[in-house]
Amino acid sequence: MTTPEEYVLEAVDHYYNGEFEQAIAVLGKAIELRPDFAEAWYNKGITYSVMGRPDEELGAYEKALGINPEYAEAWNNKASVLGKLGRLEESLAAAEKAVALKPDFAVAWCNKGAALSGLDRDLEAVTAYDRAIALQGNYVEAWYNKAVSLHNLAKPNGALKAYNRTLELKPDYAEALYNRAGLFAGSGEIAKAAEDLVRAVELDPALRDKALSDPDLGPLVL
């Protein structure tokens, strides 16, 4: 007889093969055998995430947390999906729970920063991103998000340093190039702004329309 643990391993194989519906079905078998199997519910949530089904994703994490309230990874993923759903206060509370349970959880600190930034608390967000970076120095999203928060706070020098680090780690990060172009344009460094903008649009053509509506970048669009 197949055990719940074996079903979870089978589901993971389906997940990595892009067979998401099969993964959900197999996880359902694991849960049928053991309804209190928090890991199976958690994996169900991750699978719903890549399927673009946030409400079901959230429900799966809540099931996992109902079974194991100290499941830091489930709190973190709950924070992430709540952020996507625009439920920022709840997202912040979930991220805070994750870092309380696991203080060295860099991704959870980054999610806490994202929730704070969404709530227009960018100064606190920078502190959270700094915690994430202290734990994981090459964390691209933390560097990028830190740059955005510093940009929002009208701290161009700090924002530029953070964008530069982001692009050292990920040279093809289109949004970072676009935002750095905006910083350069705002400081009158037009040649640098144009260079970044060209590269950003090459990587993500949708940024061309965004630039056209920006008074600083619009004149630089080719």
Number of C-alpha atoms within 10 A of each C-alpha: 4 9 11 22 15 14 21 25 15 15 28 21 15 18 20 10 10 14 14 20 15 15 26 24 14 23 29 20 19 24 20 12 14 14 16 16 20 23 22 29 28 26 23 30 29 20 26 22 18 13 14 10 13 20 14 16 25 25 17 24 29 20 20 26 21 13 16 15 15 16 20 23 20 29 25 28 25 30 31 27 22 23 20 13 13 12 15 22 16 15 27 26 16 25 32 21 21 28 21 14 16 16 16 16 20 23 25 31 28 29 32 32 30 29 29 22 21 18 13 14 16 23 16 15 26 25 16 23 29 20 22 27 21 13 16 15 13 16 19 20 17 28 28 23 25 31 29 25 28 22 22 16 16 11 13 19 13 17 25 21 16 25 27 19 19 25 19 13 14 14 12 16 19 21 17 26 25 26 22 28 29 25 23 21 20 15 11 12 13 18 13 15 24 21 14 21 28 20 17 24 21 14 15 15 13 11 17 19 12 13 20 15 11 12 12 18 23 14 12 19 13 10
